[in-house]
Amino acid sequence: MDTPDSKRTSPEILDLRKLILENSIELNEENTFDTLIEKIGAAKYVLLGEASHGTHEYYALRMKISKRLIEKKGFSFIAIEGDWPDCYKLNQYVKNDPDSGNSALEVLHSFNRWPTWMWANWETAALTEWLRTYNDRRDKAKVGFYGLDIYSLWESFDAVIKYFEDKDPIIKATAKVAFQCFELYKRGEGQEYGRAARMVSKSGEDEVANLLTKITDYISIQKGDSEEILNLKQNALLILNAERYYRAMVTVGPKSWNIRDRHMVQTVENLMEFHGSVTKGIIWAHNSHIGDARATDMADDETINLGQILNEDHRPEEVFSIGFGSYQGTVVAGREWGDVMQLMKIPKALKDSWEYQLHQLEAKDRIVFMTEAMKDNLGKKEFEHRAIGVVYRPKNDHLSNYVPSKIPYRYNAFVYLDKTSALHPLHIKPDGNQMPETFPFGV
């Protein structure tokens, strides 16, 4: 421990230590997750965060929590910060649909959009294999697995055109006309489309809107409530919002971020509606999406996020968000967008940051609950709070990887780990099949 001896410890530090310890539990306690499930209560939306997109422990602990929510609370689906078309393949696999693949490993190898390691990893393979086994034992509706993100415009066009291949030649033709607006640009390079649309004032906005109208009309006359129709609906919605997102990317301000997070919310609510009135959903996304933006400096420029919108739209007891973070460790990330993945060292947390304070207070590996006492004592105080994305430069960690946050109002609970390790990508070795020794990680 890095603290001075007790004679030199200030009353303020002692009070903070007492406050944290009285409102937290150790992760290794036998009833840790039972206590957490009890705190979650009757929440319909449980948001599980992460402080990076490349940390093993965040994935493993979110899996532990998700398993208990599914088994003990009857949650209907997991929705992740991933592409809808790719995740829908995993959804088909975990439900044992015909021709859905022979293993999670096989399906995950199709996750080839950068950053591949974010979901093409052994941790996700463990989760999806568990879901497959769980669903195979069920007579009731099977637990689903879906993607929330907005980057798969080209793949969603492919899915829409394929769907209407032998169902409606007019809508298929409409989709192809709309797709022509994007054919000149590389798949996944939506910013090129955005720049071109801004430069020449010509975009595919009208064509995409026309396509969505036709698909919406088509869906309205379909009988039943099949997942095939849900998949069509989501791909059409994604095309519309992705076109807006890429046009907004080249402008200054939070517009593109807000479009992205509103799309995530739309997707979550569509999934809730599809699964029925008593549905409960689990959401996996970065802390920057699941923690309420109003408790951070994001609010200064009117940036909103998934957590904020859900909290605004629902009663307090219906939404429960859990942030994650660590003091130091290792992580998988790239130094530039599109760069090769690298194993990087995460330096010790910035002095006086939230993670530093927990480390100093010996709050090692704990779940901290944001009780009324926490709000009363810490609700007005801003802590620097680390956030690592898919692009990371450890040397600049102290300059660009901290978000000022009023922690008790950003989350309902916070999982603190003193030291974390990098996750296990499928593609990090030449043949992409080196199974980690501890797979499936004891969960």
N, C-alpha and C positions, 0 to 999 in steps of 0.2 A: 504494500500500500504506500502511496506517495504522500500521505498527510503528515503534518508535524505531530509531535507528541501531544498528549491531552492537555498539558499546561498551556500550550500555545494555540489551541483550537478555540476560535472565537465563538461566542454565544450564538451568533447568527448561523454558523456552520452546524453547531450542535442542534439548533432548532430545526434546521433543514433536514438533518439526518433523522431526527425523531419523526418529523412529518412524513418523510419518504417511507421509513420503515413501518410506521403505523398504518400506512395506506398501500402496502405492497405485500406480495408473498414471493417466496423463493421458487424458482422454476423446478427445483429438484424435490420439492415437497410431494408427498404421495398423492395428496388431493388437489394439487395445483390446478389441473384442468377441470376438475369438478367445480372448484371455486369459480374459475373463469366462466364456465357454462352457466353457473348460477347467477353471476353478475350480468351476463348477456340477457338473461331473463326471456321475455317474450318478443325480443327484437325480430323483425322480419328481414332486415337488411344487416348483415354482418360484414364489415369491411376490414380486410386483413392487409396491412401495408407491408412495406419493406423500405429500407434506407438505401438500397442499391438494387440493380438488376442482375447481380452476379454472386450472391452470397448463399452458401449451402444452408445455414441454420434458419434463415428466413423461410425458405421453401419447406424445410423439414418440419418446423414448428407450425407453419400454416397448414400443413397436411394433418398434423396431429389434431389441431383445433377443428379443422374441417371434418375429419372423421367423426369426432364426437358430436358435432352439430348435426351431421347426417344421421348418425345412429341414435342419438338421444333426443334430438329436437325435430327430426323429420325434415331437414332442409332438402329442397328440390333440385338445386343445381349449384355449380360453381361457375362463375364468369370471371375470366382473367383479362389482363391487359395484353391481349394478343389479337391476331387477325381472325375475323369471323370465318372465312373459308377454311383455313387450316384447322382451327379449333373445332369446326363442325365435323371434320374427319375424325377427330378424337372423340367427339360426341357419339358418332356412329359406332366407333370401336368400343367405347365403354358400355354401349347398349347392345353390343353383339349383333348389330345389323348385318344383313347378308353382304358379303364381299367387302367388309370394313377393315380387313387386315388381319394378319396372324399374330401380331404383337404390338405393344405400344412402341417399341423400338422401330419397327417397320414404319408405322404411321408418322412418328416424330422425325424421321429422316426426310420427310417432305417439307418440313419447316426450314426452308432455305433462304428466307429473307433475313438480311442483316438487321439486328444482331441475332444470329442463329442460336447462340447459347442461351438466350433468355427463356426459351421454352424447349428447345431441342437439347434437353439435359436429362441425366439419370434421375434427378429428383422428380421431374414431371413424369417420367416413365413409371416410377414407383407409385405416384398418385393415381395415374390412369389405370395401371394394372390392379390396384386396390379397388378402384371404382368398378372395373369390369367384373371382378370377383364378387363384389357386393351386389351389383345389379343382377348377376347370374343367379343369386340366391333369392331374389325378390319375385313375388307374384304381383306386387303393386307396380305403380308407375316407376320407371327407372330414373335414377339421378343423372342429370345432364351435365355437359361440359361445353362451355361456349366462349367466344371471343368478343371483346368489347371495342377493340380499337378500329381505326379509321383508314389504315394505310393500304388496304387491299383493293383499291379501285379496279385494277386490271383483272385480278382474279375474280372479283365479284361480277364484272362484265362477262367473263368466261362462263361463270355459273348461270347467269341469267340467259345468255344466248343458248347454252346447252339445254336448259330447262325447256325453252320454247321451241326447240328443234322440231319436235313432232306434235306440239300442242297448239301453237298459234303462230302461223307464219307472219302475220301482220306485226305482232309485238316483237318477234324475232328480228324483223326488218327494222323496226324502230330502234331496237337495241344496237343493231349494227351501225345505223346512222349516227347514233349518239357516240358509239365507240370510235368512229372515225375522227372525232375531235381530239382523241388521245393517242391514236396509232403512231403519230410521228415521234412520240416521246418514249424513252426507255421505261420498261416496267419498273415501278417503284420510284421513278424520278419525277414525282409530281411537281416539284419545285420548278422544273423546266417548263411544264405546262403553265404553272402560275405566272412565271415571268413572261412567257409568250402572250398569255391572255391579257396581261397588264400593258404590254408594249403595243399591241395592235388592236386592243379593245375588242378582241374576238375570243369568245369562250364557248364551251359546250353547255353553258348554264340552261339555255332554253331546251336543248335537245334532251338533257338529263331530266329536267322537270317534266317534259312531255312523256318520257319513258316511265317515270314514276307514276304519273297519272294513269297511264294505260295498265300498268301492273296492278295498281290499287283497284281499278275497276274490275280487272280479271279476278283478283282475290275475293272481291266482294260477292261474286256469284258462285264461288267454289263451296261445295258442301263439305262438312267436317272441319276438323281443326288439326290437320296433320302437321308433323314437323317439316315435311317437304314444303308446305306453304309458308311456315315460319321461316325456313331457310331462304325461300324466294323473297319474302317480305324484307328480311334483313339485308340481303344483298342489294335490293333496290334502294333501300334507305341509305345504305353505305355509299352507293354510287353518288347519290344526291349530296350527302354531307361531305364526302371526300372531295368532290369537285369544288364545293364551297371552301373547304379547308385549304386545298392547294392554291386557290386564288388568293386566299387571305394570308398565306405563308409569306408572301413577298411584300407585305405591308408592315408598317411599324405598329407595335401595340399588341394587346392580348387577344385580338379577334380570332386568330387561328387556334390558339389554345382553348378558348371558350367554345368554339365550334366542336372541337375534339371532345371535350368533357361533356358537353350537352349531348353529343352523339352517344357517349357511353351511358348517360342517364336514360336516353331514349331506348337503348338496347336493353338495359336492366328492366325498365318498366314493361317493355314488350315481352320479356321473358316471364316476368311476374304475371302478366295478364294471360299468357299462353298456358302457364302451369296451373292456373285456377286461383280462386279467392283465398285459399289458406296457404298460398305459396310463401316460402321463405328462401332467400337466396344468399349465397356467399360470394363475395367479390374480392379478388386478389389484384392489387395494383400498388404502384409506388405510393409512399407516404404523401407525395406531392399531389396525388389525386384523391386519396381517401381521407386525409386529414382536412378538417374544415378550413378553407382558404381565408375565412374571415378572421382567423386567429393568427394570421401571418402577414408579412408585408406584401403578399400577393394582392391583398385588398386595396393597397394604395393606388394601383393602376386599374382597378376594376377587373382583375383576373379572378375568375370563379373556378370551381372544380366540382368533381363528382360528389365528394363528401359534403360540401356546402349545399349543393342543390338538394340532395336527399334529406339533409337535416332541415332545410327550409320547407320542403314539400311534405314532410311526415312528422308525426308526433315524436317527442324525445325518446320515448320508450321503444320506438319501432326501429331506430337506427343505432348500431353500436360499432364504433370504429376502433381498431387496435393498431397503433403505430409500432414500428420496430426500429432498433438502432443498436450500435455497438461503439465501444471506445477505440478499438483498433483491430487489425486482422489482415486478411487478404481478400481479393475480389477479382472476378473476371470482368474485363471491360476493354474498350478500344481507346486509343489516344486521339483518334479523329473519327468522324462519321464514315463508316464503311471500312475502317481499318481492321487488320487482323486482330482477333481476340488475344488478350495477353493476361497472364496472371500478375496482378499488381499488389503491392503492399499498401494497406490503408494506414496512414500515420496515426499516432495518438491524437485524440480529439483536441480541438482548439480549447485553450484555457477558458474556463468559465462558461463553456457551452453546456447544453443539457447533458450530453454524454459525459463530459468531463466531470460535472457535478455528481452524477451517479457513480462514476468511478471513484471519485474522492470520498464519497459517503459510504463506500463499501456496499453499495446496493448491487452487488454482482449477481448477474443472471436472475433477474426478478421481473415480475409483472407488477407495474405500478398502476393503481386505479385512480382515476380522476374524480375523486369524491368531492363533496361540498367543502370539506376541510382543505383539500388541495386547491380548489377554486378560490376560496376565501383568502388563502395565504399566498398563492402563487399566480392567481389569475390575471393580475395586472403586470406581472414581470415578464419581460421578453428574454428568452434564452436563444442563443445561436444554436441551430439544430441541423446536423449534417444530412445532406442529401447527395447521393452519388448516382449519376445516370449511366447510360451505356457508353458515353464518352467521359473519360476520366483521366486527369493528369495529377497524380499524387503530389507533385511539387507545388501545384497551385491549389491544393486542397483548402488551405486556410483563406484563400482569396475568393473562391467562387463556389464553394460547396456547402455553404451554410445559409439557412433560412431563419430569420428572426421569428420566433414563435411563442405564443402564449399557450404553453403545452396543455394545461388543464382544459382549455377550450378547443384545442385542436383535435384531441382524441378523447375517447372514453377510457382507454387503458393504453399502457405503453409497455412493450416487451423490451427489456434492456439486457444485452449480452455483453460481457466485458471484452470478449475476444471472439471474432468470427473467422470463418474460413471460406475459401472460394467454392462455388458449386462445381459440378462435374459435367461439362459439356459433352455431348455425344461426338462432336466433330473435332475435338481437340487433338486426337491421335489420328495417324494416317488412315486407319480403316474404320475409325469411329465406333468401335465395338469393345473397347476395353472397359469391362464392368468394374466399378469401384469395389474394393474388398468388402465394404460394409453395406453394399446394396442389399435390400431396399432401406437401409439406414435405420433399422430397428423400429420402423413405424408401420 
